[in-house]
Amino acid sequence: MLRRLTARIFWLCSRWTLRSEPAPQRPSILIGAPHTSNWDFVLMLAISWRLGIDVRWLGKKSLFRGWRGPLMRALGGIPVDRDDPGRVVADVVAMARRGEVFGLVVTPDGTRRGHTHWKSGFYRIARETGMPVTLGYVDRTTMTSGLGPEHRVEPRLREEG
C-alpha cells in the first residue's frame, strides 16, 4: 500500500510520464537496458510499484555492504558476486521453482558504461524457469518510461535420465 502511494505521488510530481503495457500477471524477467544512470533505479521502482509488481533486482555485491545492505534487500535487491555470476542464476531459478511470484529486473549490460553485448544470465534464467521477458524502457527524449510487450523464451528441454 505504501509503495503504491509513493509511486502515485512520484508520477504526479515528476516530469516523467508512465506509458506502459499492463503489468505481467506471472513471474517475469524485466529487462532494463541500456542502464545509463542511477536514476534508472528510481524509475524502475516507480514503474513496478505503480503497476503493483513485486520486484527483485540484481545488483553488484558492493551495493549491499554496511548500512545499505538491509535497505537494498528491502527494496528487492539480490547481490551478485561478479566472480561467481552463475550462482545468482541458480539462486533465482530456485526462487522461481519454489513458487515465489516476482518480477526480476535485470540490466543485461551489467553496468552503466557502454558495452557491445549483454550478459546472458537473464536469458539462462528465462530458459530454466519458463519466465517471459519484458523490456522496460526509459526514453529521456520524450520523458516517458514503462514496460513493453512480453516475449516468451523457449524453455530448455530437460534430458530424461
N, C-alpha and C positions, 0 to 999 in steps of 0.2 A: 504494500500500500504506500509506504513512504517513498519507495523507488519510483513508482508511477507518478506520485505527486511531484517529486523532484524533477522528473523528466518533463512533466507537463509545464512546470514553471520555466525550465530551461528553454523549451521550444517557444514559449510565449515571449520570453525576454531576448532570445537570440536573434541574430541576423540570419541564421541558418534556417532553411526550410526542410522539413521531412517529407520526402516523396518516396514512398516505398511500396513494394509488393506486400501482401499480407504476411504476417509472421508465420514461419514454419510451424506446422502443427505436430511435429515429431522431432526427435533428436536430429540435429543438422550441424553441418560444418559451415561456419560463416567466414568467408574469406575477406580480409581487408588488405587490398593491395592497389597501388603501392603504398607502403607505410612511410610517410614523408615527414610527419610532425607528431609531437607529443599530444597535440590537440586531437589526433585521430582516436586516442584513448577516451577522451571526454565524449566525443561524438558517438563512439561505439557504445558507451554506457547509456547515453541519452537515447539512442535508437532502440537498443534492446529493452531498456526499462519502459519506454513509451509503448513498445509493441508487446510488452509482457513476456519477454524471452528471458528465461533463467540462463545466464551465460557463464561459461567457463572460458578462460583465455590463457594462452601460453605466453610466458614472459621469461626473459633471461633470469637466471637464479639470483643475480646480484640485486634485482629489484625487491627481493624477499628478505634481505638482510636487515637486522635490527628492528626498529620500531615500524618499518614499512611492511614487514612480513605479515603480521596479523591483518593489517588493513588491506593489503593486496589479496590475501586469501579470502577475506570477507567480500571483496568485490568480484570474486570468482577466479582469481589467479591460480595458475598451476606453474610452478617453477620448472624451467628447462635447463638442464646441465648440458651445455653445448659440447662437452667432451663425451657425452653419452646420450645423444638425441633419440636413439632407438628406444630407450627406456620409457620416455614420455609417451611414445606411440603405444607401447604395451600397456601402460597405466591407463590411458584414455580408452583404449579398446576394452579393458577390464571394466571400467566405469560404465560403458555403454552396455556391455553384456550383463552387468548386474541390474540393468533396468533403469539406471538413472536417466532422467529426462533433462536435457540441457542443449543449448546452442554452444558449440565450440568455436570460439573466434580465433582465427589463425592469420598471422601476417606471413605468408609463404616466402616473402623475400627475406624475412628474418631480421631485418634491421631498417633503420630509416635512411641509410645510404643506398644509392642506386646499385642494382645488380642486373646481370644479364639473364638470370634464371631463378626459378622458385625452388625452395627446398621441398622435398617430396613427402614429408611427414603427414600433411593433411590428406594427401591422396591415398597413402597407405592406410590411414585411419578410416577413410571413406570406404575403401575396398574391404577392409576387415570387418566393418560393422554394418555396412549397407546404408550408412548415413548419407543423405543427399548433400550436395554442396550448393551454397548460395553466395553470390558475390555481393559484398557490401561496398558502397561507394561513398566517396566524399569528393564533390566537384566544387573546387574553390572558385571557379569562374562564375558559376551560377549560384553559388552558396546553397547548394542542395545536397542532401545526403539521404541514404536509405539502403534498402535491400533490393536486389534484383530477383529474377526468377530462380526457382530451384532447379538443379540439374542432378540427375541420377548418375551414379558411378557404378559400373558393373562390378558386383562383388567378386572377390577372389573365390574360385572354386576350391573347396577343401578336398584334399586327397583322401580317398577311402583307405582305411588301414586294414 
